[in-house]
Amino acid sequence: MNSPMWIWQQPDWPHFQWQSEPIGALLRGCVDRQGRLLGKIGSIDALSECQNILDTLLQNIVTSSAIEGEQLNVGSVRSSLARRLGIHEQGPTTVRSEGLAQLMLDATQGYDQPLTLQRLFTWHHWLFPAVEESLSKAIRVGQLRAEAPMQVISGRLDKPTVHFQAPPRDSLEGQVDAFLDWFASSRQATNLDPLLRAGIAHFWFVTLHPFDDGNGRLTRAITDLALAQAERQAISFYAMSASILEDRTGYYQILESSQKGDLDITRWLTWFLETLLRSLEQALLNIDRILSKARFWQTHRADGLLPEQVKVLNRLLDGGPRGFEDGINAAQYQAVAKVSKATATRHLTDLLDKACLTRLPGGGRSTRYRINTQDIPSA
């Protein structure tokens, strides 16, 4: 007798198994970072908290779509999110951005609401609003997929490579019901770690592939919901989809190999926890940056700085690709502050005198400056 080709063909599907020892250290690391993140969130001010939530949720939406190869209008999605979060940011929105914002906030903030088939249908409607005209093929919106086999295929038409095939349509209602029943009951399970539950939910739902399109994005929304149920707050401060996008190839490879394997999903859970750990560590760096920025301005609140100086300092404090992590020189200061060369030199000298900046080794035109954090008291 031939062995099953797909994991859902295993006789004991979906009774997953895993080995605790290989994932134990990763799980402890995630729980540790999760606790540290929750502890630090309480130290940031309300405005910074709102802005950080906005930035994180935006990143989650944009990167989840990017995993599927879709580039969103970031500005319109940000405007839709900001309005729902009560943040006053002006900008145009679209039906598409409104739906994506609704989906993200429902998943991360509506964690006490049960996950039902109707809720999934609503999410699918938000993901594919009826007025969307740019779709390349017709999609059954707000209902389970059609009768045709659901496959992921590449290669030539005469010699295709089937990377994945979902369970057949005639058993799909029962399969989805079983998943939803487990998702509800497992939330109270004392013998299942909530982070492992999120990883299992991710793998199980994406394997079912119950919709014509949007399965990956809905899977990641369900993962966010599971994590929010476990944490209640921290999920709004890290974007797991961003970490998945960083290893998009690895994501698809581990899913494909695990879906062709037996019911031991240790390798998938290992990849999932490694990715979650990176997300949490990045969130901790962001929170530390926010706290450092707050302490900096507390120290220099009475320095009488000019608006142009404040603008440049904030760019340096925010870090990231646009934050001049290697320091800033006079020409860059001039460009960011939009001042003359002479004014840039005066401003930099003033910032040095007020201990806002420190001069890096080097001289002449190559002289660079960075934020002075040595004189800022720690929290």
Buried (B, 14 or more C-beta within 10 A) or exposed (E): EEEBEBBBEBEEBBEBEBEEEEBEEBBEBBBEBBEBBBEBBEEBEEEBBBBBBBBBBBBBBBBBBBBEEEEBBEBBBBBBBBBBBEBEEEBEBBBBBBBBBBBBBBBBBEBEEEBEBEBBBBBBBBBBBEEBEEEEEEBEBBBBBEEEEBEBEEEEEEEEEEBBBBBEBEEBEEBBEBBBEBBEEBBEEEEEBBBBBBBBBBBBBBBBBBBBBBBBBBBBBBBBBBBBBBBEEBBBBBBBBBBBBBBBEEBBEBBEEBBBBBBBBBBBBBBBBBBBBBBBBBBBEBBEBBBBBBBBBEBBEEBEBBEBBBEBBBBBBBBEEEBBEEBBBBEBBBEBBEBEEEBBBEBBEBBBEBBBBBBBEEEEEEBBBBBBEEEBEEE
